[in-house]
Amino acid sequence: DGDSIRAKLNARNVLPVIPMRKSRKKRIGVDRSLYRLRNLVERCFNKLKNARRVATRYDKTMESFLGFIDITSIRLWLRHLST
């Protein structure tokens, strides 16, 4: 939640969706619905990285790596459907 990070994002025309620290003196609003979506995507990446093969990139070709990401995504989706 630094001003330098926010300035870099604004220079690239990116809307920063970073919640501020409680100790921050200058209050900056955050789009909560956009933050929820960002958090959902980050959690999905974290679950994908739990597959050791995805996290360490053992596959030599991009096609086999993306194929394994597809397989892992389908496995996560099926697990989500069963709950």
Backbone hydrogen bonds, N-H to C=O, Kabsch-Sander energy under -0.5 kcal/mol:
donor,donor_aa,acceptor,acceptor_aa,energy
6,R,2,G,-2.0
7,A,3,D,-2.4
8,K,4,S,-2.1
9,L,5,I,-2.2
10,N,6,R,-2.5
11,A,7,A,-2.1
12,R,8,K,-1.1
13,N,10,N,-1.4
14,V,9,L,-2.8
24,R,21,R,-1.2
27,R,25,K,-0.7
32,R,30,V,-1.0
35,Y,31,D,-2.2
36,R,32,R,-2.3
37,L,33,S,-1.7
38,R,34,L,-2.2
39,N,35,Y,-2.6
40,L,36,R,-2.1
41,V,37,L,-2.1
42,E,38,R,-2.4
43,R,39,N,-2.3
44,C,40,L,-1.8
45,F,41,V,-2.3
46,N,42,E,-2.0
47,K,43,R,-2.2
48,L,44,C,-2.2
49,K,45,F,-2.1
50,N,46,N,-0.7
50,N,47,K,-0.5
51,A,48,L,-1.2
52,R,50,N,-0.7
54,V,51,A,-0.9
55,A,51,A,-2.1
56,T,52,R,-2.2
57,R,53,R,-0.8
58,Y,53,R,-1.0
65,F,61,T,-1.8
66,L,62,M,-2.7
67,G,63,E,-2.1
68,F,64,S,-2.0
69,I,65,F,-1.9
70,D,66,L,-2.2
71,I,67,G,-2.3
72,T,68,F,-2.6
73,S,69,I,-2.6
74,I,70,D,-2.5
75,R,71,I,-2.2
76,L,72,T,-2.3
77,W,73,S,-2.5
78,L,74,I,-2.7
79,R,75,R,-2.0
80,H,76,L,-2.1
81,L,77,W,-2.2
82,S,78,L,-1.7
83,T,79,R,-0.6
83,T,80,H,-0.7
